[in-house]
Amino acid sequence: MASITLKGNTIHTNGTLPEVGQKAPDFELVNTDLSTIKLSDYKGSRVVLNIFPSIDTGICAASVREFNKEASHLSNTKVLCISRDLPFAQARFCGAEGLDNVINHSDFKNGDFGKNYGVEIIDGPMQGLHSRAVIVLDEDANVVYTEQVPEIVQEPDYSAALKTLS
């Protein structure tokens, strides 16, 4: 269990992020076209998992915009933006913002991604949503970087995550 804060108030996740050096757990998420996607579908590509509570909050939206900007410079890398938002909300946001370098996936069906990656918030007003975290995987889905952002209203350390891809 990780302790994080929401505007200074302590909340908790159901576990901890996968450790650097270990194989990332496979997952099934819902794409914006309602198809199912798995981590194994990205085999051979480096993957950035930008995980957050909701696309409809300022910091979450900022992280999607920033990773979209950075993704255009990354070779053989997919940036997945993952939340419990409905796929329709994710598609609406990226469409309205003109963001096409990131891929949105939803964990709305059963929350298994959040549970398996240790990012499900288990108490407080955001219970059931994902904490803010970044996980970077190599081409073989091995974890090469993790960041559990300690304060929900804080942006992730983009440069630290992207540095692992250079």
Helices and strands as residue ranges (DSSP letters): E 3-6, E 9-12, E 28-31, E 36-38, G 39-42, E 46-51, H 58-71, E 77-83, H 87-97, E 103-106, H 112-116, E 133-137, E 143-148, H 158-163
